[in-house]
């Protein structure tokens, strides 16, 4: 038992050593650095941010905006992508539009979104939704095209209604691929949300890290950076957990 | 034989071309109500296409398929289709009971009535103990039973079976043959059964239809139709030693491409 625990700690060796080196460097040769701070000070700043409620508030804002944008972008992207994937005619009509819109960098829409919504959740969520929408559309289109022909014949043989065909055959058959899309969407949503906050929106984690940088408080800046990394890891782990739960509920052999 | 004079299924000069290639040359064939007809022939002879046309998955290029009085325009719940690749035909995200339920849902059977009917068909195919298992947790034979159960649940008058036991091991195949035979005898289903296994065809069929190996324009695809006059119920041992069985096996052997 002890041996297993020791082995599982191997992965922690490199980060701990790096932290120790950083601590030594920031307290020694890099004492006057404006960019680096000792990890212990960053930890103290993190505790401070927890204490004054700013950490909770900023996390709430960023995760909330990212989730709202992701939900809109994912649902619309999957619905439209499924349609384009199932109907060859719709696919041909939509092709050019998708290929022209898809490469627009989502952050280039920040000025437009600001004009429309001003600062706040809606502006940020709309940019996230735009960023998430296109990859979701393309992946859903591919997923719909890859639904096993045999299952569609089963639907034909049973004379399923179009709605039953969609909800009982096509969408469930797409679920494994939609989860791949969703996990990609989660990553995009977080990156874009923080980017919007760093670039324009005076709220959330991105704004907090910018503010710390501009107030020449590297300890606080590193604290926010660390916290953003933790949240990113937790969100991805959560998505993986949901994915495996759903896969098991849908009959995948464990 | 049935008293009803209208054939259950009629092929009236059906030929099928797909992508400029002749898949099935003019085929005329009547199948009586309650008859078990096996279609044999080597790979590429068009036997699966014939079956798919009977089920309405493919439209004939010339001629017509009639089910009763009606020309077949598309699939119908009257004619259930059992696919060879049971692994692809079952919904992997539904349990055995859930897969059977799909047929009932398609028919608009109220949710309250479904469990009883699911139990009944699962009992018929011997899967009652596995109702809550997912397809991937079952052996090939059990998966094919599950597909047959789903087909029975739609209460068809006819069953189209496309090499349903072709991918199973010999023991499983024999027990499923016997169960199918019993089930068809009890239910009065009309069965069109495609196989490349001559012995299976003679063992199961009231009639065996042999298709020509290469469809040629102008030359009918049906090469021979023979009645199987072996008194039922059949058994793996005595039927396969019956002189008539051996005679038919000899007579039809070369239609499978053997020389």
Interface residues (C-beta under 8 A of the other chain):
Chain A: X148 X150 X151 X153 X154 X156 X157 X158 X159 X160 X164 X168 X169 X172 X173 X175 X250 X251 X252 X253
Chain B: X55 X57 X74 X75 X76 X77 X80 X81 X83 X85 X88 X89 X91 X92 X93 X94 X95 X102 X103 X105 X106 X134 X135 X136 X137 X154
